[in-house]
Structure formats: structure tokens, C-alpha cells
Amino acid sequence: MNMGRSSGGGGSHRSGGFSGGGRSSGGFSSGRYSSSYGSSRPSGHIYHHHYHSGPGYYGGYYGGYGPRYTSFKSVWIVLIIIILMTVIPSIIDSLPAKTAKVPKNKTERTALNGVVLKTDWCEDNIGWITSKDTLISGLEDFYKKTGIQPYILFVPYSVEFWNGNNINVEKVNEYMEKIYSEKFKDEGHFIFAYFQCRNDSKSEMDGEFRYLSGYSADTIMDDEAISILWGYFQKNYYNTSLSIEKMISNTFSETAKSIMNKTKNVWDFIMIAIIIIIVILIILFIYMTVKSRKQIEQQIQTQKEENIESNGEKQKNTRQNA
């Protein structure tokens, strides 16, 4: 019995959007290296059966029998500088940028453990992958961080998958379901497939990328994670200095790093700043206490030596006078 898996893809590379209900649908499409070949692919609904929703220097002098500190100004300056250097860059980074293409991750995820029965990493039936090691390095990084094994699939052009210039979503999903059932005996794989279009070439890549995720993989590759994946994919897709292998490798490596680390908000950084202040003040207090004791001991010892020396002089003078 084929229960189906969630599947879908990103919007066209011009809009980078998602559409439809449940899993997003559509495909990342149009010429990677030449904008003159760009055209938006229509998006449709994907049908599936699986749903988820140090203290600084301080002034002071000795007076009487103990030290007295006259100024903590420089200490507070150092504290403020440390806090600003620690907190402000993180706060700025946590704020949404108008030009940001990759969404910030706001979800804590737990990596899969012992779900995947490891298999090959890719199948290139077009002949465009020339450096498997480059490709696999990013896929392995993704697997180590998430417990999900990606599987890259390059599918040659076929009229079965295309209605003229439009991808046949139903046929494509059926094909990926068939591949998943034949190749994998677990639910922890993630198929990332490129479907070559008519008159396509390695230099243009005018086809469509789509994905299909196993049930277990869905616990991590939720809608937010998918949107982050597409964000990094678009960023690397437009970087035409990257090879196809490096483009995909970077996408999965960067995605794993993002989705497995929750982005802190402003209040998180305020708490961090408070903790930093408390720790620094405790260290400063301990430092000042220890130093104060040493200074008092040194002063007492000096006073004793002076008293001894003074008494010696008095006794000497007394003998001389006698």
C-alpha cells in the first residue's frame, strides 16, 4: 500500500514564492546562467496523504591603614564596550532585513537518530555531475546535523513529465514516489530532483527542481525548513561562479546549519547582556577583594617593619645617650 509522502517545490526563481495548501508546490525554474531564458513556471496544488503542520584599570591610592578606590569610571567604560560589542551585532543580525532572501529559523529541531539506512547520495541520468565528492560533502554535512540523508536526482527530459513548457506535477510526484519506494527502506530520506526540460543544457538549467520527503524527515523539513532550503538554493543558484555540484552542496550545508540552530530574538540578547554584566561584576568583586587583602597585608607588614626599624633606632639612641 503506497501511503504517499509530502512533496513539492519552490516558486519560480523569479518570484521565489510558494503556493497551494499543505506542502508548497511549483518548481524552481528558468535559466540559471542567462536571464533571457527566464520565465515563471505556474504553480499548482500538491496532493499527498501526509500532513504536518575584564575588568579594566581603576584608580586608587593608599590612605591610613587600608586602600581606598577613588574611581570606577574606566571599569564601567570597559563593561559598556564589552556589552556593546557582544550584543549589538547579534541584535542587528536578528532583525529582519528588507533585502534578506533567506528566512531566519525560529524553530528548535531535534535531529533524527537511527532512522536512516544509508544509501547512495545521488543519481545523475543526465551526465552533468562531474565531481561527486564536491556534491556529497555538503550532503554529508546535512546528514550529520539533521539525521536526514538527501538524495540528489537528475532526470532526463521526457514528454511524460512535461506538458509543453509546463511541468506535469502529478507525473513528477508519482515518479519520485516510485523512486523512493524502490531505493529506500526508511522514512528519513529527502529526494531533491532536477527534471530536465526540452532543449535544456548544463549552462542554462531551464528545467525544474522538486523535492519529496519521507515521513520521519518531515519532522525536521517542515514548511519553515523548506522555505529556508529554497532561500539558500536561490542564493547559490544565482551565483553563477559555482558549479552545479557546489551550488547544491552549499545549499544543503547552509540549510542544515540554519534549521538546526534557533535564531535568538532581542530579549534573548538582553538576557545574555545581563548575565555578562553579573559575571563581570562578580569577577571584579573577587579581584578587588583579593587585591585589597593583599594590599592590607602588605601595608601591615610594612608598618611592622617600620615599627621594628623605629624601635631599633630608639634603642640605639638610648644606648648612645647612656
N, C-alpha and C positions, 0 to 999 in steps of 0.2 A: 504494500500500500504506500503510495507516494504522497506524503503529507505536505510537501512543498516547503520552501524556505523563503524568508523575506528577500526581496531583490529589488534592484532599482538602479538609478544612476543620477548624475547631476544634471542641471540645466545645460543649455548650450554654452560654449565657452564665452560667448558674447555677454550673456546675462548672468551666468553662474548661479541661476536660481533653481528652486525645486518646486514641484507642483504635484497635484494629486493628493489623495488621502493615504493614511498609513505611511508606508515607506515612500520616499520621494521617487519620482520617475523622470524619464528623459534620458539624455545622454550627453556626455561632453564631446563636442564635435567641432568640425571645421579645421581648416589648415593651420597647423602649428607654426610653420615657418613663413607662410605667406598670407597676409590678411586679405588679399584679393580673392582668396578662395573661401573666405568666411561666409557662413550662412547659418542662421539659427535653426536648430532642429526642433520640431514640435514636440511637446511633452505630453504624455498620456498617463492614465492610471495604471498602476501595477497591481495585479490581482495575486494575492497569496493567502495562505491559511494561517500564518503565524504573525501575531500582533504583540507588541510590547510598548509598551509606552517608556683710656688710661689717664688715669688722672694726669693732668699737666703740672707744670711748676707752680708752686704757690708761695707767696711771700710770707715772711715771718721773721721775728728776731727773738732773742732770749732776753728775759727780764725777770728779776727776782730769782726764785728757785725753780721756775718751770718755764717751758716755751709758750709763746703767745703768737697766734697766727693773725695777721692783720688784714689779709685779703684773700678771697676765693674767686676773684674775678676771672683769672686765667683758667681756673678749673672749669667754671661754667661755660666759658668760651669753647673749651675743648669738648665738653659734653654736647653742646649745641651743634658743633661742627660734625661730631660723630653721628648724632641723630639725623641731621640733615642729609649727610652722605649715605646713610643706611636706608632711610625711609622714603625720601622724596623720589629717587629714581624708581623705586618699586611702586609707589603710588601712581606716578605718571604712567608706568607700564601697565598698571591695572585698569586705567581709564580707557574707555572705548575710543578708538581713533576713527575719525571720519573716513580715512583712506584705507583702513585695515581691511585686508581681504580674507584673513584667516580669523574665524571667531575664537574668542577666549573660552577655554574649558572651565566650566563651573561645577562639574560633577566629579565626585570621588568614585573610582572604579577599582575593583579587585581583580587582579589577573587570574585567568583560568589556570588550574593546576591539574595536570594529569589527564586532560581531556583529549588532547590531540595525539593521534597516531601518525607520527611524522612521515611525510611522503616527499616526492619531488617538489620543487619550488615553481617550476614554470613549464609551459608547453608552447613552443613557437612553431606554428604550422605555416607561417608566412616567410620566415627566414630573416627577420630584422634584428634579432638579438645576436650580437657578436661577442659580448663579454658577460657571460653568465655570473662570473664571480662578482662583478660590479653590481649587478642586479640583486643577487642573493644576499649581499652584505646588508642592505637596508631591510630586506625581508626577514633576515635572521634577527636583526635588532628589534623589529616589530614583534616577532615571536617571543623573544626573551622578556620583553616588557609587558606584553598582553596575554601571552599563552595561546594566542591565535596564530595559526600558520596561513599566511597569504599564499595564493596560487595564481600566478600570472598566466593568462591565456591569450594567445594571438590567433584569431580565427580568420582564415582567408575569405575573400568576397564570395558570396553565394546569393542567388536570387531568393533563396529560402528565407534569408534574414533581412532582405531589403525590398521595400515597395517603391521602386524608382530610387529617389534620393532620401526616402524616409525609412528609418529602422523599423522592422517588424517586431515590436516589443514582445508579443505573445510567443513568437517562434524563438526569439533570442532567449527568453526566460526558460522555455521548455528545453532548449539545448543545454543551458547551464545546469538545469536540474538533472539532466541526463548525465552530464559530465560529473557532477557532484556525487551522484549515486554510484557511478562506475568506479570512481577513483578514491573516494574517501569512505571510511567506515566509522567516522565520528562526526560530531556536530560542531567541531571547533575550527573548521577551515573557512577561509574567506576568498572567494574567487573574484579576481579583478581582470576582466576580459576586454580585449580590444577587437571590435568587429570591423574588418576592412571593408570599405565601400568600393563601388565601381570606380575605375580609373584612379585608384589610390596609389600613393607612393610613400616610401620611408621619409622623404624630405618634406612631404606635405602633411601626412597623417590626417586625412579628411574623414576618417571613419568615426566610430563612437566607442567610448569606454563605458562599461557597465559592471555592476557587481552583484554578487549573490552570497549571502551569509548564512552559515549554519545556525541552528537554534542556540547552542551554547555561545557561539561567537556574538550573537545578538545581545547578550547581557552586557557586552562592552561596546560593540558597534551599534549604539543607539543613534537616534536622529542627530543628537549633538555631535557625536563622534564622526558620523558620516559627513556632516557639514564641515567639520574641521579637516577631514580627509580631502574633500573636494577643494577646500580653501588652499591647502598645501599643494594639491595637484595642479590647480590653476597657476599658482605662483611658479612652480617648476616647469609647467607646460609652456608658459610664455618665455622662459629663459632658454632661448634657442642655442645657447652655448653648451647646454647639457645634452649628452647623448640620451637616447631613449632609455637605456638601462639606468643611467644616473638619475634621470628625471623620476622614474618610478621608485628607485631605491631611496632617494632623498624624501620623496613623498611619504613613504611608509615609515621611515626612520623618524622624521619630524612629527608625523601624526602620533606615533606611539609615545614620544616624549611629552606631547601636549595633553593627550587624552588621559594619561596615567598620572598627571600632576594637576591638581586643582589650583586654579588661579586664585590668589588671595585678594580680598577686597580691601577697601581703605581702612575699615575697622580692624582687620587683621594686622595691618601695618602699624596702627596706633597702639595696639596691644604689644606688638614687638618693641615699639619705641619705649613704652612704659617699662617693659621688662629690662631693656638695655639700661635705662636710667637707674632702675633699682639695683641692678648688678654692679654698675659703675660706682654708685654711691656706697654700696656695701664694701667693695674693694677699696674705695677711697678711705672709708672709715677705718677699716682694718689697717691699711697702710699708715694712716695718720696716728692711730693708737700705738702701733708697734714703734713707729719712729719717735713718738712722744715719750714712750717709756725709755727708749734708748738714750734720748737726749737728757731726760731727767736723771737716769743712772750715771750718764757721763758727767752731768753737772754736779751731782752729788759726789762722784769720785774726784772731780776737780776741786771741789770745795774741801774735801777731806785732805787732799794733797796740799792745798794752800794752808789749811789749818795746821797740818803737821809741819810744814815749812815755817809758818809763822811762830809756832811754839818753839821750834828749833832755834830760831833767831832770838827769841826772848830768853831762852835758857843760855844761849851763848853770851848775850849781852849781860845777863845776871852774873855769870862766871867772871866775865871781864871786869865788871864793876866791883866784884868781891876781891 
